[in-house]
């Protein structure tokens, strides 16, 4: 339970930048979805290009974040050697990528459909290269348990991003998509300078033998990462290519991209959890009781993300107002996309059985199978069902990954997950969600009734799984003051 407490504390600290950042970016969604016309696909351009950049970032980092944690914790090499070997590889790839994009800018823009705006492409290329370079320094801060510096740099970028968006789109009254990319570029450049103190103190040494070991460990993670990010972004990349009406595709992708932002609250939770959990798992390794810790963490993770899902769905009538009215036609995809995100989080929890025994190839196979399912659903169903196919494609992809990882993992490196209790919470959450959807009430009465259903879920958790020590603290805090 002490380790769970440490996990919770680190999740709060690391999650601060993610939660605050995503929340402030949510505040930008009303601006972008009101200023950028849906008919011209303004927000669809952002959705499409950021889909490409997410994929490119995975390709450039090559899974070196996890590889860095693995070798830094093994202790066979000095930390500075592990870090400098990893970042030398990522840095070389990033510089080569940015150079190639600038050299072949015109044909790339023509292929992507942005011949009229090459500045979109070159700005995003530089942003991706810098983000890839920042990935390992941010990982180093997590390894060294320095959440304050981590959060400070993240918040610097976030605050600057929000302030400049407000300035350009509200103060200057601009309505051009390009300012979104320019602002991102400015913030990324300034954030990069924040790592100079750590990098200047580093004792740089590239170890060829270690590099070979890193490549063998990381290439399955690269496949895993590429396939995993395709599960998240393929719909946004493929939609303009697959949908039969090119003009309509931009508008539909704009609607879908705007409403998916609401579902990304689950991504905030998953990111915060990953930042805290990954270093802890690798530090525990095969210690006695570690598997019980993984199982317990999985149970509480599922409980919490299902609670978050219910909260969003209970207040969706209010939350949807963050998106411009013209973009709300796709609001129905939110619960589907959130379900896919939950499956991705469970798959992440399950993934440690093969990472800890140096069998990362399994993750590549699982992700590849999931990607095939997702691509098939998107490619064949988008022309028929539009963005609904995108949402269900995510469920299909992550569902396959999750099921395969669990089934194989319980044979290769079994962990005693409490499937009965997890199943209880999943069933309860689904039942409460159905009640919310079929509720005949409207307005504030509906919000009140749905909020009561959330308390039902919370009450079950308190009765069944709230730690006794926490219950005792709550009781002493309440009744102790009364007795005093």
VOTI-630187 format. One line per field, with one value per residue (C-alpha): x, y, z; residue number from 1. Coordinates in nm, 2 decimals, always signed. Layout:
<pts>
u <- (X,...) .
v <- (Y,...) .
w <- (Z,...) .
seq <- (NUM,...) .
</pts>
This chain:
<pts>
u <- (+0.00,+0.30,+0.40,+0.05,+0.07,+0.40,+0.24,-0.06,+0.17,+0.39,+0.08,-0.05,+0.28,+0.34,-0.02,-0.03,+0.13,-0.08,-0.41,-0.36,-0.22,-0.50,-0.76,-0.61,-0.60,-0.96,-1.01,-0.86,-1.11,-1.40,-1.17,-1.06,-1.40,-1.56,-1.30,-1.21,-1.51,-1.61,-1.71,-1.35,-1.22,-1.00,-0.99,-0.97,-0.63,-0.50,-0.65,-0.50,-0.14,-0.12,-0.21,+0.11,+0.32,+0.22,+0.33,+0.66,+0.74,+0.72,+0.94,+1.20,+1.21,+1.22,+1.10,+1.42,+1.23,+1.14,+1.48,+1.66,+1.46,+1.55,+1.92,+1.95,+1.79,+2.00,+2.32,+2.55,+2.65,+2.68,+2.37,+2.54,+2.66,+2.31,+2.15,+2.41,+2.41,+2.03,+2.00,+2.28,+2.08,+1.75,+1.92,+2.08,+1.75,+1.57,+1.82,+1.82,+1.44,+1.41,+1.67,+1.50,+1.16,+1.31,+1.50,+1.20,+0.94,+0.75,+0.68,+0.58,+0.34,+0.19,+0.14,-0.02,-0.25,-0.09,+0.08,-0.08,+0.06,+0.41,+0.47,+0.23,+0.46,+0.80,+0.69,+0.55,+0.86,+1.08,+0.84,+0.85,+1.23,+1.25,+0.99,+1.18,+1.50,+1.31,+1.17,+1.48,+1.56,+1.20,+1.25,+1.57,+1.38,+1.13,+1.41,+1.57,+1.24,+1.24,+0.87,+0.91,+1.15,+0.94,+0.62,+0.77,+0.89,+0.56,+0.37,+0.60,+0.51,+0.14,+0.10,+0.29,+0.08,-0.25,-0.14,-0.03,-0.34,-0.56,-0.34,-0.36,-0.72,-0.90,-0.69,-0.57,-0.89,-0.71,-0.88,-0.58,-0.49,-0.12,-0.10,-0.16,+0.15,+0.36,+0.27,+0.35,+0.69,+0.77,+0.68,+0.88,+1.19,+1.18,+1.11,+1.42,+1.65,+1.52,+1.73,+2.06,+2.17,+2.13,+2.28,+2.59,+2.66,+2.64,+2.95,+2.90,+3.01,+2.87,+2.91,+2.89,+2.83,+2.55,+2.40,+2.38,+2.20,+1.97,+1.88,+1.80,+1.58,+1.41,+1.32,+1.02,+0.92,+0.94,+0.71,+0.49,+0.49,+0.43,+0.14,+0.01,+0.02,-0.15,-0.43,-0.46,-0.40,-0.47,-0.83,-0.73,-0.46,-0.68,-1.01,-0.93,-0.78,-1.07,-1.39,-1.54,-1.63,-1.30,-1.48,-1.71,-1.42,-1.26,-1.58,-1.65,-1.29,-1.32,-1.64,-1.48,-1.16,-1.34,-1.56,-1.27,-1.10,-1.37,-1.29,-0.92,-0.98,-0.91,-0.58,-0.49,-0.54,-0.35,-0.05,-0.03,-0.05,+0.22,+0.46,+0.45,+0.40,+0.66,+0.97,+0.82,+0.76,+1.12,+1.26,+1.06,+1.16,+1.11,+1.10,+0.89,+0.53,+0.57,+0.31,+0.06,+0.14,+0.08,-0.25,-0.37,-0.27,-0.47,-0.78,-0.76,-0.68,-0.99,-1.20,-1.08,-1.10,-1.45,-1.54,-1.40,-1.60,-1.92,-1.85,-1.80,-2.11,-2.32,-2.22,-2.18,-2.46,-2.25,-1.91,-2.01,-2.05,-1.67,-1.70,-1.84,-2.20,-2.12,-1.88,-2.12,-2.27,-2.01,-2.07,-2.21,-1.86,-1.73,-1.83,-1.70,-1.36,-1.34,-1.40,-1.11,-0.89,-0.98,-0.88,-0.55,-0.48,-0.55,-0.33,-0.05,-0.09,-0.08,+0.23,+0.48,+0.47,+0.68,+0.88,+1.02,+1.13,+1.29,+1.03,+0.91,+0.86,+0.52,+0.41,+0.49,+0.28,-0.01,+0.00,+0.03,-0.28,-0.47,-0.35,-0.47,-0.82,-0.83,-0.70,-0.95,-1.25,-1.14,-1.05,-1.36,-1.62,-1.52,-1.67,-2.00,-2.02,-1.79,-1.64,-1.84,-1.61,-1.31,-1.45,-1.54,-1.21,-1.03,-1.24,-1.16,-0.79,-0.73,-0.98,-0.77,-0.44,-0.59,-0.74,-0.43,-0.19,-0.40,-0.44,-0.08,+0.05,-0.13,+0.05,+0.40,+0.43,+0.10,-0.01,-0.30,-0.54,-0.87,-1.08,-1.40,-1.38,-1.28,-1.57,-1.80,-1.70,-1.72,-2.07,-2.18,-2.04,-2.21,-2.54,-2.52,-2.42,-2.73,-2.94,-2.80,-2.87,-3.22,-3.31,-3.64,-3.55,-3.41,-3.22,-3.10,-3.32,-3.13,-2.79,-2.89,-3.02,-2.71,-2.49,-2.67,-2.57,-2.21,-2.25,-2.39,-2.07,-1.85,-2.06,-1.99,-1.62,-1.62,-1.80,-1.59,-1.24,-1.15,-0.84,-0.92,-0.64,-0.80,-1.14,-1.00,-0.84,-1.17,-1.36,-1.10,-1.10,-1.48,-1.58,-1.26,-1.34,-1.69,-1.57,-1.33) .
v <- (+0.00,+0.23,+0.18,+0.26,+0.58,+0.67,+0.60,+0.83,+1.11,+1.09,+1.07,+1.39,+1.57,+1.45,+1.47,+1.84,+1.94,+1.71,+1.78,+2.16,+2.16,+1.96,+2.17,+2.49,+2.34,+2.26,+2.63,+2.68,+2.44,+2.69,+2.95,+2.73,+2.57,+2.91,+3.11,+2.84,+2.77,+2.40,+2.43,+2.51,+2.23,+2.46,+2.24,+1.94,+2.06,+2.07,+1.72,+1.58,+1.73,+1.65,+1.29,+1.28,+1.44,+1.19,+0.91,+1.08,+1.14,+0.77,+0.69,+0.94,+0.84,+0.47,+0.35,+0.49,+0.63,+0.28,+0.15,+0.42,+0.33,-0.04,+0.01,+0.30,+0.07,-0.24,-0.06,-0.23,+0.11,+0.45,+0.67,+0.93,+0.67,+0.52,+0.87,+1.01,+0.69,+0.70,+1.07,+1.06,+0.81,+1.01,+1.34,+1.21,+1.08,+1.41,+1.62,+1.40,+1.40,+1.78,+1.82,+1.58,+1.76,+2.10,+1.95,+1.78,+2.03,+2.09,+1.72,+1.64,+1.93,+1.82,+1.46,+1.57,+1.83,+2.14,+2.29,+2.62,+2.62,+2.47,+2.66,+2.42,+2.13,+2.27,+2.42,+2.09,+1.91,+2.13,+2.09,+1.71,+1.71,+1.92,+1.72,+1.40,+1.56,+1.66,+1.32,+1.17,+1.47,+1.46,+1.09,+1.17,+1.40,+1.12,+0.87,+1.11,+1.18,+1.55,+1.62,+2.00,+2.06,+1.83,+2.01,+2.36,+2.30,+2.15,+2.44,+2.69,+2.56,+2.53,+2.89,+3.03,+2.83,+2.95,+3.31,+3.34,+3.16,+3.41,+3.70,+3.60,+3.47,+3.70,+4.02,+4.04,+3.87,+3.63,+3.32,+3.15,+2.79,+2.86,+3.06,+2.73,+2.58,+2.90,+2.92,+2.56,+2.61,+2.91,+2.73,+2.41,+2.61,+2.80,+2.48,+2.31,+2.57,+2.46,+2.14,+2.32,+2.30,+1.92,+1.87,+2.08,+1.89,+1.55,+1.35,+1.25,+0.91,+0.70,+0.33,+0.12,-0.21,-0.06,+0.09,-0.25,-0.39,-0.09,-0.15,-0.52,-0.42,-0.12,-0.23,-0.43,-0.13,+0.08,-0.16,-0.15,+0.23,+0.27,+0.03,+0.18,+0.54,+0.42,+0.30,+0.65,+0.85,+0.64,+0.75,+1.12,+1.05,+0.82,+1.00,+1.26,+0.98,+0.73,+0.93,+0.96,+1.33,+1.53,+1.86,+1.69,+1.50,+1.82,+1.93,+1.59,+1.55,+1.90,+1.79,+1.46,+1.63,+1.88,+1.63,+1.39,+1.66,+1.60,+1.23,+1.31,+1.36,+0.99,+1.04,+1.29,+1.03,+0.77,+1.00,+1.10,+0.74,+0.63,+0.90,+0.78,+0.41,+0.32,+0.42,+0.24,-0.09,-0.10,-0.02,-0.31,-0.56,-0.91,-0.82,-1.03,-0.91,-0.71,-0.91,-0.85,-0.48,-0.49,-0.67,-0.43,-0.13,-0.27,-0.30,+0.06,+0.18,+0.03,+0.16,+0.51,+0.53,+0.40,+0.66,+0.93,+0.79,+0.81,+1.17,+1.28,+1.11,+1.24,+1.60,+1.57,+1.82,+2.08,+1.96,+1.97,+2.35,+2.37,+2.28,+2.53,+2.46,+2.39,+2.11,+1.93,+1.70,+1.43,+1.44,+1.09,+0.94,+1.06,+0.75,+0.52,+0.70,+0.70,+0.33,+0.28,+0.49,+0.28,-0.04,+0.13,+0.20,-0.16,-0.28,-0.05,-0.21,-0.56,-0.47,-0.50,-0.88,-0.89,-0.57,-0.70,-1.04,-0.88,-1.02,-0.70,-0.88,-0.99,-0.63,-0.58,-0.88,-0.77,-0.42,-0.54,-0.75,-0.46,-0.23,-0.47,-0.47,-0.09,-0.03,-0.27,-0.11,+0.24,+0.16,-0.03,+0.14,+0.51,+0.54,+0.40,+0.54,+0.83,+0.92,+0.65,+0.40,+0.59,+0.57,+0.20,+0.12,+0.23,+0.00,-0.29,-0.22,-0.17,-0.45,-0.70,-0.58,-0.60,-0.95,-1.10,-0.95,-1.08,-1.43,-1.48,-1.30,-1.53,-1.83,-1.67,-1.46,-1.49,-1.20,-1.26,-0.99,-0.98,-1.04,-1.11,-0.77,-0.59,-0.75,-0.63,-0.26,-0.29,-0.44,-0.17,+0.11,-0.01,-0.05,+0.30,+0.44,+0.27,+0.43,+0.77,+0.73,+0.61,+0.86,+1.04,+1.36,+1.68,+1.99,+2.02,+1.73,+1.50,+1.63,+1.58,+1.22,+1.13,+1.27,+1.05,+0.75,+0.85,+0.84,+0.49,+0.38,+0.56,+0.40,+0.05,+0.13,+0.26,-0.06,-0.31,-0.17,+0.15,+0.07,+0.03,+0.27,+0.54,+0.47,+0.51,+0.84,+0.97,+0.86,+1.01,+1.34,+1.36,+1.21,+1.30,+1.67,+1.62,+1.46,+1.73) .
w <- (+0.00,+0.06,-0.30,-0.41,-0.21,-0.38,-0.71,-0.63,-0.52,-0.83,-1.05,-0.90,-0.95,-1.30,-1.39,-1.29,-1.61,-1.82,-1.65,-1.63,-1.98,-2.13,-1.94,-2.07,-2.42,-2.37,-2.32,-2.66,-2.83,-2.79,-2.96,-3.24,-3.31,-3.32,-3.51,-3.77,-4.00,-4.00,-4.37,-4.47,-4.25,-4.04,-3.73,-3.96,-4.10,-3.74,-3.67,-3.98,-3.94,-3.57,-3.67,-3.89,-3.62,-3.35,-3.58,-3.67,-3.30,-3.23,-3.53,-3.42,-3.05,-3.14,-2.80,-2.64,-2.34,-2.22,-2.33,-2.13,-1.81,-1.86,-1.89,-1.64,-1.38,-1.46,-1.33,-1.58,-1.73,-1.58,-1.61,-1.82,-2.07,-2.10,-2.15,-2.39,-2.61,-2.64,-2.71,-2.97,-3.17,-3.13,-3.20,-3.52,-3.65,-3.56,-3.75,-4.06,-4.06,-4.04,-4.31,-4.54,-4.50,-4.58,-4.88,-5.03,-4.90,-5.23,-5.32,-4.96,-4.95,-5.28,-5.16,-4.84,-5.01,-4.86,-5.17,-5.09,-4.73,-4.72,-4.40,-4.22,-4.31,-4.24,-3.90,-3.80,-3.91,-3.69,-3.40,-3.42,-3.44,-3.12,-2.94,-3.01,-2.87,-2.56,-2.50,-2.33,-2.11,-1.98,-1.92,-1.73,-1.50,-1.43,-1.36,-1.12,-0.95,-1.03,-1.09,-1.01,-1.30,-1.52,-1.44,-1.46,-1.82,-1.93,-1.77,-1.94,-2.28,-2.19,-2.05,-2.34,-2.59,-2.44,-2.40,-2.77,-2.89,-2.70,-2.84,-3.20,-3.22,-2.98,-2.95,-3.31,-3.43,-3.67,-3.82,-3.99,-3.91,-3.95,-3.62,-3.43,-3.57,-3.53,-3.16,-3.11,-3.27,-3.05,-2.73,-2.83,-2.90,-2.57,-2.38,-2.53,-2.38,-2.04,-2.05,-2.11,-1.74,-1.73,-2.07,-1.99,-1.67,-1.85,-1.90,-2.26,-2.38,-2.66,-2.60,-2.92,-2.73,-2.52,-2.84,-3.00,-2.69,-2.69,-3.06,-2.99,-2.69,-2.86,-3.21,-3.09,-2.89,-3.20,-3.38,-3.07,-3.07,-3.44,-3.43,-3.11,-3.25,-3.57,-3.34,-3.22,-3.54,-3.84,-3.86,-3.87,-4.14,-4.35,-4.33,-4.61,-4.82,-4.79,-4.76,-5.11,-5.10,-5.05,-4.96,-4.72,-4.57,-4.44,-4.26,-4.11,-3.99,-3.83,-3.64,-3.54,-3.43,-3.22,-3.03,-2.98,-2.78,-2.52,-2.50,-2.44,-2.07,-2.06,-2.23,-1.96,-1.69,-1.88,-1.94,-1.58,-1.47,-1.72,-1.61,-1.25,-1.30,-1.56,-1.35,-1.04,-1.23,-1.37,-1.02,-0.86,-1.13,-0.99,-0.62,-0.39,-0.40,-0.72,-0.91,-0.63,-0.66,-1.04,-0.99,-0.72,-0.94,-1.23,-1.02,-0.89,-1.24,-1.38,-1.10,-1.14,-1.52,-1.52,-1.26,-1.49,-1.78,-1.59,-1.48,-1.84,-1.96,-1.68,-1.76,-2.14,-2.20,-2.02,-2.14,-2.51,-2.49,-2.49,-2.86,-3.11,-3.19,-3.56,-3.44,-3.20,-3.47,-3.38,-3.00,-3.01,-3.07,-2.72,-2.52,-2.79,-2.81,-2.43,-2.42,-2.66,-2.44,-2.14,-2.33,-2.43,-2.06,-1.96,-2.24,-2.11,-1.76,-1.91,-2.12,-1.83,-1.82,-2.14,-2.08,-1.75,-1.89,-2.20,-2.44,-2.60,-2.92,-2.78,-2.76,-3.12,-3.23,-3.01,-3.14,-3.50,-3.46,-3.31,-3.59,-3.86,-3.70,-3.67,-4.02,-4.16,-3.98,-4.09,-4.44,-4.53,-4.31,-4.33,-4.68,-4.54,-4.19,-4.18,-3.84,-3.66,-3.82,-3.68,-3.33,-3.35,-3.52,-3.20,-2.99,-3.23,-3.23,-2.86,-2.78,-2.98,-2.81,-2.47,-2.50,-2.67,-2.41,-2.12,-2.26,-2.36,-2.05,-1.81,-1.97,-2.01,-1.69,-1.50,-1.27,-1.03,-1.15,-0.96,-1.27,-1.07,-0.90,-1.22,-1.40,-1.13,-1.18,-1.56,-1.54,-1.29,-1.50,-1.82,-1.64,-1.50,-1.84,-2.00,-1.73,-1.81,-2.18,-2.13,-1.86,-1.95,-1.76,-1.91,-1.80,-1.44,-1.33,-1.57,-1.45,-1.08,-1.14,-1.34,-1.07,-0.82,-1.03,-1.00,-0.62,-0.65,-0.82,-0.56,-0.28,-0.42,-0.43,-0.07,+0.04,-0.15,-0.22,-0.04,+0.17,+0.54,+0.64,+0.42,+0.57,+0.92,+0.83,+0.69,+1.00,+1.24,+1.04,+1.06,+1.40,+1.57,+1.52,+1.64,+1.96,+2.01) .
seq <- (1,2,3,4,5,6,7,8,9,10,11,12,13,14,15,16,17,18,19,20,21,22,23,24,25,26,27,28,29,30,31,32,33,34,35,36,37,38,39,40,41,42,43,44,45,46,47,48,49,50,51,52,53,54,55,56,57,58,59,60,61,62,63,64,65,66,67,68,69,70,71,72,73,74,75,76,77,78,79,80,81,82,83,84,85,86,87,88,89,90,91,92,93,94,95,96,97,98,99,100,101,102,103,104,105,106,107,108,109,110,111,112,113,114,115,116,117,118,119,120,121,122,123,124,125,126,127,128,129,130,131,132,133,134,135,136,137,138,139,140,141,142,143,144,145,146,147,148,149,150,151,152,153,154,155,156,157,158,159,160,161,162,163,164,165,166,167,168,169,170,171,172,173,174,175,176,177,178,179,180,181,182,183,184,185,186,187,188,189,190,191,192,193,194,195,196,197,198,199,200,201,202,203,204,205,206,207,208,209,210,211,212,213,214,215,216,217,218,219,220,221,222,223,224,225,226,227,228,229,230,231,232,233,234,235,236,237,238,239,240,241,242,243,244,245,246,247,248,249,250,251,252,253,254,255,256,257,258,259,260,261,262,263,264,265,266,267,268,269,270,271,272,273,274,275,276,277,278,279,280,281,282,283,284,285,286,287,288,289,290,291,292,293,294,295,296,297,298,299,300,301,302,303,304,305,306,307,308,309,310,311,312,313,314,315,316,317,318,319,320,321,322,323,324,325,326,327,328,329,330,331,332,333,334,335,336,337,338,339,340,341,342,343,344,345,346,347,348,349,350,351,352,353,354,355,356,357,358,359,360,361,362,363,364,365,366,367,368,369,370,371,372,373,374,375,376,377,378,379,380,381,382,383,384,385,386,387,388,389,390,391,392,393,394,395,396,397,398,399,400,401,402,403,404,405,406,407,408,409,410,411,412,413,414,415,416,417,418,419,420,421,422,423,424,425,426,427,428,429,430,431,432,433,434,435,436,437,438,439,440,441,442,443,444,445,446,447,448,449,450,451,452,453,454,455,456,457,458,459,460,461,462,463,464,465,466,467,468,469,470,471,472,473,474,475,476,477,478,479,480,481,482,483,484) .
</pts>
